[in-house]
Amino acid sequence: MEKEKPKIIYDIRESKSLVIENLKEKCILEEKLLDAGDYLLSDRICCERKTTIDFARSIIDGRLFSQIKEMKNYFEFPLLIIEGLNLYEEENIRPEAIQGAIAAVTIDLKTPIIWTKTSKETAEMLLIIAKREQLEMKRKLKIRFEKKPIDVKEQQEYLVAGLPFVDRERAKILLKHFGCPEFVFTASEKELTKVKGIGKNIAKKIRLVLETEYK
């Protein structure tokens, strides 16, 4: 009896890569034009693959961070695979900039980086993750792109940021000061002015919006 195979959906721009050649006959492959990432491995995991040279160039032209952020919009666990050994051979970028980008991806964007030496290793890693997700954990593979639900913290920031002259940064400051949205909304004008960046004028406008009867 033939063993069950996982399915991997890959971006059309990866169609000529050796990764696809190494995946053939080991899994079910489907080619699509993807809105984010290069490989879909389950409903929650999307992977962006970059050779070391492309990784360096994507830092220079600004693609890297926008691509990672796009994956994060749709998937719970975005991954970045960096493939190859010649990470510092691109002449137009300093090693410090490459190291800084690696730190930003892993720490600021909270996206794990998987290092592989060859396209064969990349294919093996993709296959292992796809098997684990689909065959062991019984997770489905979704092609539909929908924004992932924002967490409670982001909802709180969004809620408070709807107040007059309050952007996302001021919302964070207000929430840290008062502890939760309810206490922000019930704070008096005097209490609001004690918060950094909230002057008397802004506090007055916030209270006006919260106290005025809706008609």
C-alpha positions as YAML, in Angstrom:
chain: A
units: angstrom
residues:
- id: 1
  name: MET
  ca: [0.00, 0.00, 0.00]
- id: 2
  name: GLU
  ca: [1.39, 3.39, -1.03]
- id: 3
  name: LYS
  ca: [2.20, 5.73, 1.84]
- id: 4
  name: GLU
  ca: [0.12, 8.87, 2.20]
- id: 5
  name: LYS
  ca: [1.88, 11.94, 0.82]
- id: 6
  name: PRO
  ca: [1.62, 15.53, 2.01]
- id: 7
  name: LYS
  ca: [0.78, 18.33, -0.40]
- id: 8
  name: ILE
  ca: [2.93, 21.40, -0.97]
- id: 9
  name: ILE
  ca: [1.67, 24.44, -2.85]
- id: 10
  name: TYR
  ca: [4.48, 26.47, -4.37]
- id: 11
  name: ASP
  ca: [4.66, 29.85, -6.02]
- id: 12
  name: ILE
  ca: [4.91, 29.87, -9.81]
- id: 13
  name: ARG
  ca: [8.22, 31.77, -9.54]
- id: 14
  name: GLU
  ca: [9.74, 28.71, -7.86]
- id: 15
  name: SER
  ca: [8.75, 26.38, -10.71]
- id: 16
  name: LYS
  ca: [12.26, 26.15, -12.19]
- id: 17
  name: SER
  ca: [14.11, 25.82, -8.89]
- id: 18
  name: LEU
  ca: [15.96, 22.64, -7.99]
- id: 19
  name: VAL
  ca: [13.85, 22.49, -4.83]
- id: 20
  name: ILE
  ca: [10.84, 21.48, -6.94]
- id: 21
  name: GLU
  ca: [12.92, 18.84, -8.74]
- id: 22
  name: ASN
  ca: [13.92, 17.39, -5.39]
- id: 23
  name: LEU
  ca: [10.31, 17.33, -4.17]
- id: 24
  name: LYS
  ca: [8.88, 15.49, -7.17]
- id: 25
  name: GLU
  ca: [7.45, 12.04, -6.39]
- id: 26
  name: LYS
  ca: [7.92, 12.66, -2.64]
- id: 27
  name: CYS
  ca: [4.79, 14.78, -2.23]
- id: 28
  name: ILE
  ca: [1.84, 16.17, -4.14]
- id: 29
  name: LEU
  ca: [2.86, 19.44, -5.77]
- id: 30
  name: GLU
  ca: [0.56, 22.24, -6.89]
- id: 31
  name: GLU
  ca: [1.69, 25.41, -8.63]
- id: 32
  name: LYS
  ca: [-0.06, 28.72, -7.86]
- id: 33
  name: LEU
  ca: [0.59, 32.43, -7.98]
- id: 34
  name: LEU
  ca: [0.80, 33.12, -4.25]
- id: 35
  name: ASP
  ca: [0.07, 36.41, -2.51]
- id: 36
  name: ALA
  ca: [2.71, 35.70, 0.14]
- id: 37
  name: GLY
  ca: [5.64, 33.32, 0.53]
- id: 38
  name: ASP
  ca: [7.03, 30.66, -1.79]
- id: 39
  name: TYR
  ca: [5.73, 27.45, -0.21]
- id: 40
  name: LEU
  ca: [2.52, 26.69, 1.69]
- id: 41
  name: LEU
  ca: [2.91, 23.73, 4.05]
- id: 42
  name: SER
  ca: [-0.31, 23.90, 6.10]
- id: 43
  name: ASP
  ca: [-3.08, 26.30, 7.07]
- id: 44
  name: ARG
  ca: [-0.69, 28.03, 9.47]
- id: 45
  name: ILE
  ca: [2.79, 27.67, 7.94]
- id: 46
  name: CYS
  ca: [4.13, 29.59, 4.96]
- id: 47
  name: CYS
  ca: [7.77, 29.66, 3.91]
- id: 48
  name: GLU
  ca: [9.82, 32.23, 2.02]
- id: 49
  name: ARG
  ca: [12.93, 30.73, 0.41]
- id: 50
  name: LYS
  ca: [15.98, 32.80, -0.42]
- id: 51
  name: THR
  ca: [19.40, 31.87, -1.65]
- id: 52
  name: THR
  ca: [22.15, 33.68, 0.24]
- id: 53
  name: ILE
  ca: [22.71, 36.07, -2.67]
- id: 54
  name: ASP
  ca: [19.00, 36.84, -3.02]
- id: 55
  name: PHE
  ca: [18.77, 37.36, 0.74]
- id: 56
  name: ALA
  ca: [21.48, 40.02, 0.60]
- id: 57
  name: ARG
  ca: [19.91, 41.71, -2.43]
- id: 58
  name: SER
  ca: [16.45, 41.69, -0.84]
- id: 59
  name: ILE
  ca: [17.89, 43.69, 2.07]
- id: 60
  name: ILE
  ca: [19.30, 46.26, -0.35]
- id: 61
  name: ASP
  ca: [16.09, 46.73, -2.35]
- id: 62
  name: GLY
  ca: [13.79, 46.52, 0.70]
- id: 63
  name: ARG
  ca: [11.88, 43.39, -0.38]
- id: 64
  name: LEU
  ca: [12.86, 41.28, 2.62]
- id: 65
  name: PHE
  ca: [10.88, 42.97, 5.38]
- id: 66
  name: SER
  ca: [7.77, 43.60, 3.28]
- id: 67
  name: GLN
  ca: [7.73, 39.92, 2.24]
- id: 68
  name: ILE
  ca: [8.04, 38.73, 5.83]
- id: 69
  name: LYS
  ca: [5.33, 41.14, 7.00]
- id: 70
  name: GLU
  ca: [3.03, 39.95, 4.21]
- id: 71
  name: MET
  ca: [3.41, 36.34, 5.39]
- id: 72
  name: LYS
  ca: [2.70, 37.42, 8.96]
- id: 73
  name: ASN
  ca: [-0.55, 39.03, 7.81]
- id: 74
  name: TYR
  ca: [-1.89, 35.68, 6.66]
- id: 75
  name: PHE
  ca: [-0.12, 32.95, 8.61]
- id: 76
  name: GLU
  ca: [0.43, 32.09, 12.25]
- id: 77
  name: PHE
  ca: [3.93, 30.69, 11.64]
- id: 78
  name: PRO
  ca: [5.86, 32.29, 8.77]
- id: 79
  name: LEU
  ca: [9.30, 30.80, 8.09]
- id: 80
  name: LEU
  ca: [12.34, 32.05, 6.21]
- id: 81
  name: ILE
  ca: [14.74, 29.57, 4.63]
- id: 82
  name: ILE
  ca: [18.18, 30.89, 3.69]
- id: 83
  name: GLU
  ca: [19.89, 28.50, 1.32]
- id: 84
  name: GLY
  ca: [23.59, 28.41, 0.51]
- id: 85
  name: LEU
  ca: [27.02, 29.03, 2.01]
- id: 86
  name: ASN
  ca: [28.12, 32.33, 0.46]
- id: 87
  name: LEU
  ca: [26.14, 34.71, 2.68]
- id: 88
  name: TYR
  ca: [28.70, 37.53, 2.65]
- id: 89
  name: GLU
  ca: [29.77, 37.44, -1.00]
- id: 90
  name: GLU
  ca: [27.42, 40.19, -2.21]
- id: 91
  name: GLU
  ca: [29.72, 43.20, -2.68]
- id: 92
  name: ASN
  ca: [27.11, 45.94, -2.35]
- id: 93
  name: ILE
  ca: [26.20, 45.31, 1.29]
- id: 94
  name: ARG
  ca: [28.24, 45.28, 4.48]
- id: 95
  name: PRO
  ca: [28.29, 42.16, 6.70]
- id: 96
  name: GLU
  ca: [26.94, 44.27, 9.57]
- id: 97
  name: ALA
  ca: [23.83, 45.10, 7.52]
- id: 98
  name: ILE
  ca: [23.24, 41.40, 6.82]
- id: 99
  name: GLN
  ca: [23.65, 40.54, 10.49]
- id: 100
  name: GLY
  ca: [21.31, 43.38, 11.44]
- id: 101
  name: ALA
  ca: [18.66, 42.09, 9.03]
- id: 102
  name: ILE
  ca: [18.94, 38.58, 10.49]
- id: 103
  name: ALA
  ca: [18.46, 40.01, 13.98]
- id: 104
  name: ALA
  ca: [15.46, 42.09, 12.84]
- id: 105
  name: VAL
  ca: [13.75, 39.12, 11.17]
- id: 106
  name: THR
  ca: [14.16, 36.81, 14.16]
- id: 107
  name: ILE
  ca: [13.62, 39.30, 17.00]
- id: 108
  name: ASP
  ca: [11.49, 42.18, 15.68]
- id: 109
  name: LEU
  ca: [9.41, 40.18, 13.21]
- id: 110
  name: LYS
  ca: [9.50, 36.98, 15.31]
- id: 111
  name: THR
  ca: [10.12, 34.84, 12.24]
- id: 112
  name: PRO
  ca: [12.33, 31.74, 12.55]
- id: 113
  name: ILE
  ca: [15.16, 31.34, 10.05]
- id: 114
  name: ILE
  ca: [16.08, 27.87, 8.81]
- id: 115
  name: TRP
  ca: [19.53, 27.52, 7.26]
- id: 116
  name: THR
  ca: [20.16, 24.98, 4.49]
- id: 117
  name: LYS
  ca: [23.26, 24.32, 2.40]
- id: 118
  name: THR
  ca: [21.64, 23.12, -0.83]
- id: 119
  name: SER
  ca: [18.30, 22.96, -2.65]
- id: 120
  name: LYS
  ca: [18.17, 19.27, -1.72]
- id: 121
  name: GLU
  ca: [18.36, 20.17, 1.98]
- id: 122
  name: THR
  ca: [15.69, 22.83, 1.48]
- id: 123
  name: ALA
  ca: [13.37, 20.28, -0.15]
- id: 124
  name: GLU
  ca: [13.98, 17.82, 2.67]
- id: 125
  name: MET
  ca: [13.15, 20.45, 5.29]
- id: 126
  name: LEU
  ca: [9.95, 21.51, 3.50]
- id: 127
  name: LEU
  ca: [8.90, 17.87, 3.22]
- id: 128
  name: ILE
  ca: [9.54, 17.19, 6.92]
- id: 129
  name: ILE
  ca: [7.43, 20.19, 7.97]
- id: 130
  name: ALA
  ca: [4.63, 19.34, 5.52]
- id: 131
  name: LYS
  ca: [4.50, 15.72, 6.76]
- id: 132
  name: ARG
  ca: [4.49, 16.83, 10.39]
- id: 133
  name: GLU
  ca: [1.71, 19.35, 9.84]
- id: 134
  name: GLN
  ca: [-0.55, 17.41, 7.50]
- id: 135
  name: LEU
  ca: [0.01, 13.73, 8.32]
- id: 136
  name: GLU
  ca: [0.89, 13.80, 12.01]
- id: 137
  name: MET
  ca: [-1.02, 16.86, 13.24]
- id: 138
  name: LYS
  ca: [-3.83, 16.49, 10.66]
- id: 139
  name: ARG
  ca: [-3.75, 20.15, 9.71]
- id: 140
  name: LYS
  ca: [-5.22, 21.15, 6.38]
- id: 141
  name: LEU
  ca: [-3.54, 23.01, 3.55]
- id: 142
  name: LYS
  ca: [-5.37, 26.22, 2.61]
- id: 143
  name: ILE
  ca: [-4.78, 28.24, -0.52]
- id: 144
  name: ARG
  ca: [-7.23, 31.01, 0.40]
- id: 145
  name: PHE
  ca: [-5.52, 34.10, 1.76]
- id: 146
  name: GLU
  ca: [-7.29, 35.80, 4.62]
- id: 147
  name: LYS
  ca: [-5.89, 38.14, 7.22]
- id: 148
  name: LYS
  ca: [-5.21, 36.20, 10.40]
- id: 149
  name: PRO
  ca: [-7.31, 37.32, 13.40]
- id: 150
  name: ILE
  ca: [-5.59, 39.99, 15.46]
- id: 151
  name: ASP
  ca: [-4.94, 39.15, 19.10]
- id: 152
  name: VAL
  ca: [-6.55, 40.83, 22.13]
- id: 153
  name: LYS
  ca: [-3.61, 43.20, 22.62]
- id: 154
  name: GLU
  ca: [-3.90, 44.50, 19.04]
- id: 155
  name: GLN
  ca: [-7.67, 44.86, 19.40]
- id: 156
  name: GLN
  ca: [-7.17, 46.93, 22.56]
- id: 157
  name: GLU
  ca: [-4.66, 49.19, 20.80]
- id: 158
  name: TYR
  ca: [-7.00, 49.57, 17.83]
- id: 159
  name: LEU
  ca: [-9.92, 50.43, 20.12]
- id: 160
  name: VAL
  ca: [-8.05, 53.12, 22.08]
- id: 161
  name: ALA
  ca: [-6.42, 54.49, 18.89]
- id: 162
  name: GLY
  ca: [-9.92, 55.48, 17.75]
- id: 163
  name: LEU
  ca: [-9.98, 58.33, 20.29]
- id: 164
  name: PRO
  ca: [-9.27, 61.91, 19.10]
- id: 165
  name: PHE
  ca: [-5.56, 62.65, 18.48]
- id: 166
  name: VAL
  ca: [-4.61, 59.16, 19.66]
- id: 167
  name: ASP
  ca: [-2.49, 57.12, 17.27]
- id: 168
  name: ARG
  ca: [-1.25, 53.56, 17.86]
- id: 169
  name: GLU
  ca: [1.78, 54.74, 19.87]
- id: 170
  name: ARG
  ca: [-0.31, 56.97, 22.15]
- id: 171
  name: ALA
  ca: [-2.79, 54.12, 22.55]
- id: 172
  name: LYS
  ca: [0.02, 51.90, 23.85]
- id: 173
  name: ILE
  ca: [1.10, 54.59, 26.32]
- id: 174
  name: LEU
  ca: [-2.48, 55.04, 27.57]
- id: 175
  name: LEU
  ca: [-2.98, 51.29, 27.95]
- id: 176
  name: LYS
  ca: [0.28, 50.88, 29.86]
- id: 177
  name: HIS
  ca: [-0.70, 53.74, 32.18]
- id: 178
  name: PHE
  ca: [-4.29, 52.66, 32.89]
- id: 179
  name: GLY
  ca: [-3.98, 48.90, 32.39]
- id: 180
  name: CYS
  ca: [-6.97, 48.25, 30.11]
- id: 181
  name: PRO
  ca: [-9.31, 50.08, 27.69]
- id: 182
  name: GLU
  ca: [-12.12, 50.34, 30.27]
- id: 183
  name: PHE
  ca: [-9.95, 52.44, 32.59]
- id: 184
  name: VAL
  ca: [-8.82, 54.61, 29.67]
- id: 185
  name: PHE
  ca: [-12.44, 55.35, 28.73]
- id: 186
  name: THR
  ca: [-13.52, 56.07, 32.31]
- id: 187
  name: ALA
  ca: [-10.50, 58.23, 33.20]
- id: 188
  name: SER
  ca: [-11.26, 61.84, 34.04]
- id: 189
  name: GLU
  ca: [-9.78, 64.76, 32.15]
- id: 190
  name: LYS
  ca: [-7.37, 65.37, 35.03]
- id: 191
  name: GLU
  ca: [-6.28, 61.72, 35.08]
- id: 192
  name: LEU
  ca: [-5.70, 61.74, 31.33]
- id: 193
  name: THR
  ca: [-3.39, 64.76, 31.53]
- id: 194
  name: LYS
  ca: [-1.06, 62.78, 33.80]
- id: 195
  name: VAL
  ca: [-0.21, 60.52, 30.86]
- id: 196
  name: LYS
  ca: [2.87, 61.39, 28.82]
- id: 197
  name: GLY
  ca: [1.88, 63.04, 25.53]
- id: 198
  name: ILE
  ca: [-1.72, 63.76, 26.57]
- id: 199
  name: GLY
  ca: [-2.10, 67.47, 27.20]
- id: 200
  name: LYS
  ca: [-5.13, 69.34, 28.50]
- id: 201
  name: ASN
  ca: [-6.50, 69.98, 25.00]
- id: 202
  name: ILE
  ca: [-6.32, 66.31, 23.93]
- id: 203
  name: ALA
  ca: [-7.77, 65.15, 27.26]
- id: 204
  name: LYS
  ca: [-10.69, 67.56, 26.82]
- id: 205
  name: LYS
  ca: [-11.42, 66.27, 23.29]
- id: 206
  name: ILE
  ca: [-11.24, 62.64, 24.46]
- id: 207
  name: ARG
  ca: [-13.76, 63.29, 27.23]
- id: 208
  name: LEU
  ca: [-16.00, 65.21, 24.81]
- id: 209
  name: VAL
  ca: [-16.23, 62.21, 22.46]
- id: 210
  name: LEU
  ca: [-16.83, 59.77, 25.32]
- id: 211
  name: GLU
  ca: [-19.45, 61.88, 27.11]
- id: 212
  name: THR
  ca: [-21.44, 63.35, 24.20]
- id: 213
  name: GLU
  ca: [-24.76, 61.63, 23.57]
- id: 214
  name: TYR
  ca: [-24.98, 59.80, 20.25]
- id: 215
  name: LYS
  ca: [-27.73, 61.22, 18.01]
...
